[in-house]
Amino acid sequence: MVVEYVSLTEVLAAARGRHASLVPESSGYLLLGLFQATAGRPSHIDPGRIMLSSEGTVSMLSGRSRVGAEQANLAIRGLLAEL
């Protein structure tokens, strides 16, 4: 079975179950990729729609909705706390 993409939700579940490790460098890379994927625009952050490729590319599935800067800031901080 070849897996090309996994969602951030799957990565977080694997880390919680101790099947994967999220070191600080990986978490930082994920956040940088997320910022690039959203082009710096405040967007609704749903870990189930954040995809990680086998090559290390971070992308968001289409259909993301724009939100206010404060709401986006809180969502990013919540995600950072999970990572």
C-alpha positions as a printed Julia matrix, in Angstrom:
83×3 Matrix{Float64}:
   0.0    0.0    0.0
   1.41   3.38  -1.02
   0.35   6.39   1.05
   0.97   9.73  -0.63
  -0.84  12.01   1.82
  -1.91  11.92   5.46
  -3.96  14.49   7.31
  -2.63  16.39  10.29
  -5.41  14.76  12.31
  -3.89  11.35  11.52
  -0.42  12.56  12.48
  -1.67  13.96  15.79
  -3.51  10.7   16.55
  -0.36   8.68  15.81
   1.67  10.95  18.09
  -0.88  10.64  20.91
  -0.8    6.85  20.52
   3.01   6.93  20.55
   3.15   5.49  17.02
   4.91   8.62  15.76
   7.08  11.32  17.25
   6.59  15.05  16.77
   9.84  16.77  17.68
   9.93  20.59  17.9
  11.64  20.87  14.51
   8.85  18.88  12.83
   6.18  20.96  14.54
   7.85  24.17  13.38
   8.11  22.84   9.84
   4.41  21.93   9.87
   3.46  25.43  11.02
   5.66  27.09   8.4
   4.1   24.89   5.72
   0.64  25.77   6.98
   1.41  29.49   6.8
   2.63  29.05   3.22
  -0.47  27.0    2.33
  -2.77  29.76   3.59
  -0.64  32.45   1.92
  -0.63  34.37   5.2
  -4.39  34.97   5.02
  -6.51  34.34   8.12
  -8.23  31.03   7.36
 -10.25  28.45   9.26
  -7.72  25.88  10.5
  -9.06  22.31  10.45
  -6.38  19.64  11.05
  -8.47  17.2    9.01
  -8.05  19.44   5.95
  -4.29  19.97   6.4
  -2.51  17.38   4.28
   1.1   16.24   4.48
   2.66  14.57   1.45
   5.24  11.81   1.5
   7.71  14.42   0.15
   7.04  16.76   3.06
   4.72  19.23   1.34
   2.02  20.82   3.51
  -1.23  21.77   1.79
  -4.83  22.51   2.65
  -7.79  20.92   0.93
  -9.92  23.38  -1.0
 -12.97  24.92   0.56
 -11.18  26.73   3.35
 -13.09  29.67   4.68
 -11.67  33.02   5.64
 -12.0   34.1    9.26
 -11.02  37.12  11.28
  -7.4   37.58  12.3
  -8.15  37.05  15.99
 -10.01  33.79  15.36
  -7.2   32.55  13.09
  -4.64  33.51  15.74
  -6.49  31.49  18.4
  -6.76  28.49  16.06
  -3.02  28.58  15.3
  -2.2   28.86  19.01
  -4.45  25.89  19.75
  -2.77  23.86  17.03
   0.64  24.84  18.34
  -0.35  23.65  21.81
  -1.36  20.28  20.33
   1.89  19.92  18.45
